[in-house]
Amino acid sequence: LGDDIVDITDEIDAAGNTTKAITKGFAIGAAGLTSLALLASYQEIVKTITGQTISFNLMNPLVMMGVFIGMSVPIIFSAMIILGVSKNAFRMIEEIRRQFREIPGLMEGTGQPDYNACINIATKGALKELLPLIVFSISTTLIVGFVAGIHALGGYLSGAIFSGFFLAILMANAGGLWDNAKKYVESGYFGGKGSDAHKAAVIGDTVGDPFKDTAGPSLNTLVTVISQIASLFAPLIIAYALIGL
């Protein structure tokens, strides 16, 4: 393709990244409202079972503890996802290098690469890295509930919703921004390709892709799932929590 066509496609890609960031904002907002509704549902479930209306007053040390734990959960969750993406990417790189070493003619373009091996690495790696995330999100919610009680769990949900909402917005926008910044530099600004600004922009794009495509959108699911888990296990938590009402 000619340089003029590449320039046009880069502009379209940049516009697409901006559009995605805007639409992801709507999706994140919808997930936040859903989580708030589930938080109210959790409160009503507790009221139905105990006959008491619980309030998430920050002067209650249990609620405050739950808020701090809840605010840390989306951050740890995002870190685990990005580390998982990094591990899978290195597995893919090793497989590609192996094929170039072992398949005759691949470097010259005459050999046939093993596409299925790369597909298997991507699929199995994604499922393998997903398991710790599932265990972490569910187990943390249940541990807070059964150890610290329903007040702490309510604070935990509030903190996770608050932290997850703003972190998801940050990642969706920052990821698209870093991607567009690389294209902006490659179009000739700040020294163009090969400059120090371009090297920094490439690093930013490398971090930005898992931000906007993996960690950011997954936080919507995280806050929804932990809210549903809390509502589902609320009767058992009320009955068996170490710290009661």
C-alpha positions in Angstrom: 0.0 0.0 0.0 1.1 3.6 -0.7 2.0 6.1 2.0 -1.2 8.1 1.3 -3.4 5.0 1.9 -1.5 4.2 5.1 -2.0 7.8 6.3 -5.7 7.6 5.7 -6.1 4.3 7.5 -4.1 5.7 10.5 -6.5 8.6 10.7 -9.5 6.2 10.6 -7.9 4.0 13.3 -7.3 7.1 15.5 -10.9 8.1 15.0 -12.0 4.6 15.9 -10.0 4.6 19.1 -11.6 7.9 20.1 -15.1 6.5 19.3 -14.3 3.3 21.3 -13.2 5.4 24.3 -16.5 7.3 24.2 -18.7 4.3 23.8 -16.8 2.4 26.5 -17.6 5.4 28.8 -21.3 4.6 28.2 -20.8 0.9 28.9 -18.8 1.7 32.1 -21.5 4.1 33.3 -24.2 1.5 32.6 -22.2 -1.1 34.6 -21.8 1.4 37.4 -25.6 2.0 37.6 -26.2 -1.7 37.5 -23.8 -2.2 40.4 -25.5 0.5 42.4 -28.8 -1.2 41.8 -27.3 -4.5 43.0 -25.9 -2.7 46.1 -29.4 -1.5 46.9 -30.7 -5.1 46.3 -28.1 -6.4 48.8 -29.3 -3.9 51.3 -33.0 -4.9 50.8 -32.1 -8.6 51.1 -30.4 -7.9 54.4 -33.4 -5.9 55.6 -35.8 -8.7 54.6 -33.9 -11.3 56.5 -33.0 -9.4 59.6 -35.7 -6.8 59.8 -33.1 -4.1 60.2 -32.0 -1.4 57.7 -28.3 -1.4 57.5 -26.5 1.9 56.7 -23.0 2.1 55.3 -21.8 4.9 57.6 -18.0 5.5 57.2 -17.8 6.2 61.0 -18.4 2.4 61.4 -14.9 0.9 61.5 -16.2 -2.3 59.8 -17.6 -0.3 56.9 -14.4 1.7 56.6 -12.3 -1.4 56.5 -14.6 -2.9 53.8 -14.3 0.3 51.7 -10.5 0.2 51.8 -10.5 -3.5 50.8 -13.0 -2.9 48.1 -11.1 0.0 46.6 -8.0 -2.1 46.3 -9.8 -5.0 44.6 -10.1 -3.4 41.1 -6.5 -2.3 41.2 -5.2 -5.8 42.1 -7.6 -7.3 39.5 -6.3 -5.0 36.8 -2.7 -5.8 37.7 -3.4 -9.5 37.5 -5.0 -9.2 34.1 -2.1 -7.1 32.6 0.4 -9.6 34.0 -1.6 -12.4 32.4 -1.6 -10.6 29.1 2.2 -10.2 29.4 2.8 -13.8 30.2 0.7 -15.0 27.2 2.4 -12.5 24.9 5.8 -13.9 25.8 4.5 -17.5 25.2 3.4 -16.4 21.8 6.8 -14.8 21.0 8.6 -18.0 22.0 6.4 -20.1 19.7 6.9 -17.7 16.8 10.7 -17.8 17.3 10.6 -21.6 17.5 8.7 -21.8 14.2 11.2 -19.5 12.5 14.0 -21.8 13.8 12.5 -25.1 13.0 10.2 -24.7 9.9 12.3 -24.7 6.7 11.8 -21.7 4.4 9.6 -19.8 6.8 12.1 -16.9 7.0 12.2 -16.7 3.2 8.4 -16.8 2.9 8.3 -20.2 1.2 7.4 -22.3 4.2 4.0 -22.7 5.8 3.7 -21.5 9.5 1.8 -23.5 12.1 -1.2 -21.2 12.8 -3.0 -23.7 15.0 -0.1 -23.6 17.6 -0.5 -19.8 18.0 -4.2 -20.1 18.2 -3.9 -22.8 20.9 -1.5 -20.6 22.9 -3.8 -17.6 22.8 -6.9 -19.7 23.7 -5.4 -21.9 26.4 -3.4 -19.0 27.8 -6.5 -16.8 28.1 -8.4 -19.5 29.9 -5.5 -20.3 32.2 -4.9 -16.7 33.2 -8.7 -16.3 33.8 -8.9 -18.8 36.6 -6.9 -16.9 39.2 -9.0 -13.8 38.5 -12.2 -15.8 39.1 -10.9 -17.2 42.3 -9.6 -13.8 43.5 -12.8 -11.9 42.9 -15.2 -14.5 44.4 -13.0 -15.5 47.3 -12.2 -12.0 48.4 -15.9 -11.1 48.5 -16.8 -14.2 50.5 -13.9 -13.8 52.9 -14.9 -10.2 53.7 -18.5 -11.2 54.2 -18.0 -14.3 56.4 -15.1 -12.8 58.4 -16.2 -9.1 58.9 -20.0 -9.4 58.4 -22.6 -7.6 56.3 -21.6 -4.1 57.2 -18.1 -4.6 56.0 -19.3 -6.4 52.9 -21.6 -3.4 52.1 -18.6 -1.1 52.5 -16.5 -3.5 50.4 -19.1 -3.3 47.6 -19.3 0.5 47.8 -15.5 0.8 47.6 -15.2 -1.6 44.7 -17.9 0.1 42.7 -16.4 3.6 43.3 -12.8 2.5 42.6 -13.7 0.3 39.6 -15.8 2.9 37.9 -13.1 5.6 37.9 -10.3 3.1 37.1 -12.2 1.7 34.1 -12.8 5.2 32.8 -9.1 6.0 33.2 -8.0 2.9 31.5 -10.4 3.2 28.5 -9.4 6.8 27.9 -5.7 6.5 28.6 -5.3 3.3 26.5 -6.9 5.0 23.5 -4.9 8.2 24.1 -1.5 6.3 24.1 -2.4 4.4 21.0 -3.3 7.7 19.2 -0.2 9.3 20.5 2.0 6.7 18.8 0.3 7.3 15.5 0.6 11.1 15.9 4.4 10.8 16.4 4.6 8.3 13.5 2.9 10.9 11.2 6.0 13.1 11.6 5.5 15.1 14.8 8.1 15.3 17.6 10.8 13.8 15.4 8.7 11.0 13.8 9.7 7.4 13.7 13.0 6.4 15.3 13.1 9.5 17.6 13.1 9.3 21.4 9.5 10.5 21.4 8.5 7.6 19.1 10.3 5.1 21.4 8.4 6.5 24.4 5.1 6.4 22.4 5.7 2.8 21.5 6.1 1.9 25.1 2.9 3.8 25.9 1.0 2.0 23.2 2.3 -1.4 24.5 0.8 -0.5 27.9 -2.3 1.2 26.5 -3.5 -1.8 24.5 -4.2 -4.1 27.6 -5.5 -1.0 29.4 -8.2 -0.2 26.8 -8.9 -3.7 25.5 -8.5 -6.0 28.5 -8.3 -4.5 32.0 -10.7 -1.5 31.5 -13.7 -3.4 30.1 -13.2 -6.3 32.5 -13.8 -4.1 35.5 -17.4 -3.7 34.4 -17.8 -7.5 34.9 -15.8 -7.5 38.2 -18.1 -5.0 40.0 -21.2 -6.7 38.7 -20.1 -10.2 39.7 -19.0 -9.3 43.2 -22.3 -7.4 43.8 -24.2 -10.5 42.6 -22.1 -12.8 44.8 -22.7 -10.6 47.8 -26.5 -10.7 47.2 -26.5 -14.4 46.6 -24.6 -15.3 49.7 -26.2 -12.7 52.0 -28.4 -15.1 53.8 -25.5 -17.4 54.6 -23.3 -14.5 55.6 -26.0 -13.2 58.0 -26.2 -16.7 59.6 -22.6 -17.7 59.8 -20.4 -14.5 59.8 -17.9 -14.2 62.5 -19.0 -10.6 63.2 -22.8 -10.4 63.3 -25.1 -7.4 63.3 
